[in-house]
Amino acid sequence: MAKIGDIQKALEAFDSGGGGFFFLKNDKDTAKVRFLHGGTDDLDIYTVHQITANGKKRWTSCLADDFDGDCPFCKAGNAPKLKMILQVADLKDNSKKIWERGKTMIPKILGLIKRNGPLNQYAYEIERNGKAGDPKTRYELYPDLDSKGVPEDLIEKDTLLDRNGFIIELSYDEALATVKNNFILAQSNTIETTTTEVNGSPTVDPSEVF
């Protein structure tokens, strides 16, 4: 698996070198959410590669840690990326959404946990600072201190790394095949030669939305 256990080690390594999705589109847009994560051990941080699955851009986990650095995607020049995948309950309608962030968000989230305790202890207002499409966009997160306590009816977060998950889990042989051909996943969980829809595939690539 490519889930990061030692967060600081992962940060240092990388420093050396739509329904279902949470977006704030414009400068100064805000939304109130409840994170579905607890403490640092409950964060979802992965090294991933971008592939094409069923004609859409998707993530798959890097296999370097599982095979002593022998990852077919890395060897093919598909550079790995460090991603934090945050799951939130959008308090506007209590819907579960995914907020995909890069490594620059990780220290901010760690700081919030150190300062305020588990993320799900408070509701947070998230504010966007940056125009649409601006890669320098930053986000501020403000805890609602009057909301302390995990709600009994808080929805549970999903498993992200899975055969049909947000991050597609591939075997080594499947990764080799994917390097040569676009990956196509059927509902039977086998690689096929015809296109079928992956469980809830996004119609936009969230990595391209800042």
C-alpha positions in Angstrom: 0.0 0.0 0.0 1.1 3.6 -0.6 -0.6 5.1 2.4 1.9 7.2 4.2 2.6 6.2 7.8 5.4 8.6 8.6 4.0 11.9 7.4 7.0 14.0 8.2 9.3 11.6 6.3 7.0 11.8 3.3 7.0 15.6 3.4 10.8 15.7 3.5 11.2 13.2 0.6 8.9 15.2 -1.6 10.5 18.6 -0.6 13.8 17.3 -1.9 13.1 16.9 -5.3 -18.8 17.7 -9.8 -21.0 16.0 -7.3 -18.9 14.2 -4.7 -16.1 16.7 -4.8 -15.6 19.7 -2.6 -14.8 23.0 -4.5 -14.7 26.6 -3.7 -14.6 28.2 -7.2 -14.0 31.9 -6.6 -11.9 34.2 -4.5 -13.4 34.6 -0.9 -15.9 31.9 -1.4 -16.6 30.0 1.9 -18.3 26.8 3.0 -18.8 25.2 6.4 -17.9 21.6 6.7 -17.2 18.9 9.3 -14.1 16.8 8.6 -14.6 13.0 8.8 -11.1 12.5 10.0 -9.9 12.3 13.6 -6.2 12.6 14.5 -3.1 12.3 12.4 -3.4 8.5 12.2 -6.7 9.0 10.6 -5.5 11.1 7.7 -5.4 9.8 4.1 -2.1 10.7 2.6 -0.9 8.7 -0.4 1.8 8.6 -3.0 0.0 8.3 -6.3 0.4 8.3 -10.1 -2.1 9.7 -12.6 -3.4 7.2 -15.2 -6.2 7.1 -17.7 -9.0 4.7 -16.7 -12.0 4.4 -18.9 -11.0 7.5 -20.7 -10.8 9.6 -17.5 -7.9 10.8 -15.4 -7.6 8.8 -12.2 -5.2 8.1 -9.4 -3.5 4.8 -8.7 -1.2 4.1 -5.8 2.6 4.1 -6.2 4.1 0.6 -5.8 7.6 1.6 -4.9 7.2 0.9 -1.1 5.7 -2.5 -1.8 8.4 -3.7 -4.2 11.7 -2.2 -2.9 11.5 0.9 -5.2 10.4 -1.2 -8.2 7.3 0.7 -9.4 6.4 0.4 -13.1 5.0 3.9 -13.2 8.1 5.4 -11.6 10.3 3.5 -14.0 8.2 4.7 -17.0 8.8 8.3 -16.0 5.3 8.9 -14.5 6.4 11.0 -11.5 4.7 10.2 -8.2 2.7 12.9 -6.3 2.0 13.3 -2.7 -1.8 13.7 -2.1 -3.9 14.4 0.9 -7.5 13.3 0.4 -9.8 14.9 2.9 -13.3 13.7 3.3 -15.9 16.2 4.6 -19.5 16.5 5.4 -20.7 19.7 3.6 -23.0 21.2 6.2 -25.1 22.9 3.6 -26.8 19.6 2.8 -24.8 17.1 5.0 -23.4 15.4 1.8 -20.1 13.5 1.8 -17.5 15.1 -0.4 -13.8 14.6 -1.3 -11.4 17.5 -1.1 -8.2 16.6 -2.9 -5.1 18.6 -1.7 -1.4 18.5 -2.4 1.5 18.5 0.0 1.3 22.2 0.9 -1.9 21.6 2.8 -0.4 18.9 5.0 1.4 21.1 7.5 -1.7 23.3 7.8 -3.9 20.3 8.7 -1.2 18.9 11.1 -1.1 22.4 12.8 -4.9 22.4 13.2 -4.8 19.0 14.8 -2.0 20.0 17.1 -3.8 23.2 18.1 -7.4 22.0 18.3 -7.4 18.2 18.6 -9.0 15.8 16.2 -10.4 17.4 13.0 -13.9 16.1 13.6 -14.1 17.8 17.0 -15.2 21.0 15.4 -17.1 22.3 12.3 -14.8 24.4 10.1 -15.4 27.3 7.8 -13.1 27.1 4.8 -12.3 30.3 2.9 -10.7 30.4 -0.6 -8.0 33.1 -1.2 -7.3 33.2 -4.9 -9.1 33.7 -8.2 -10.4 30.8 -10.2 -7.6 28.8 -11.8 -4.9 30.6 -9.8 -2.2 27.9 -8.8 -1.2 30.2 -5.9 -4.6 29.9 -4.3 -4.6 29.3 -0.6 -7.3 28.2 1.9 -7.9 29.3 5.4 -9.7 27.1 7.9 -11.5 28.5 10.9 -12.9 26.3 13.6 -16.3 27.0 15.0 -15.5 26.8 18.7 -19.1 26.6 19.7 -19.5 23.3 17.8 -17.1 21.2 19.9 -17.9 17.5 20.0 -18.2 14.8 17.4 -21.9 14.5 16.3 -23.5 11.1 16.9 -24.9 11.1 13.4 -21.6 12.1 11.6 -21.3 10.1 8.4 -18.3 7.7 8.1 -15.5 8.3 5.6 -15.0 5.9 2.7 -12.1 3.6 2.0 -10.2 5.4 -0.7 -7.6 2.8 -1.9 -9.7 0.0 -3.5 -10.3 -1.8 -6.7 -13.2 0.6 -7.5 -12.1 3.3 -5.1 -11.1 7.0 -5.6 -7.5 5.6 -5.8 -7.4 2.5 -8.0 -5.5 -0.4 -6.4 -3.6 -2.4 -9.0 -1.4 -5.4 -8.8 2.2 -5.2 -10.1 1.3 -7.0 -13.3 -1.6 -4.7 -13.9 0.6 -1.7 -13.3 3.0 -3.0 -16.0 0.1 -3.5 -18.4 -1.3 -0.1 -17.6 2.1 1.5 -18.5 1.6 0.2 -22.1 -2.2 0.6 -22.4 -5.0 2.7 -20.8 -6.5 0.9 -17.8 -10.1 -0.3 -18.2 -11.9 -1.6 -15.1 -15.2 -3.5 -15.4 -17.7 -4.0 -12.6 -16.4 -7.6 -12.3 -13.1 -6.2 -11.1 -11.2 -7.6 -14.1 -9.3 -5.8 -16.8 -11.4 -5.8 -20.0 -11.0 -4.6 -23.5 -14.2 -2.6 -23.6 -15.0 0.6 -21.7 -17.3 0.5 -18.7 -18.0 3.1 -16.1 -16.0 3.1 -12.9 -17.9 3.4 -9.7 -18.5 7.2 -9.4 -15.7 8.3 -11.7 -15.4 12.1 -11.6 -16.4 14.0 -14.8 -13.7 16.5 -14.1 -10.1 16.0 -12.9 -10.0 17.5 -9.4 -6.2 17.8 -9.6 -6.7 20.5 -12.2 -8.9 22.7 -10.0 -6.9 24.9 -7.7 
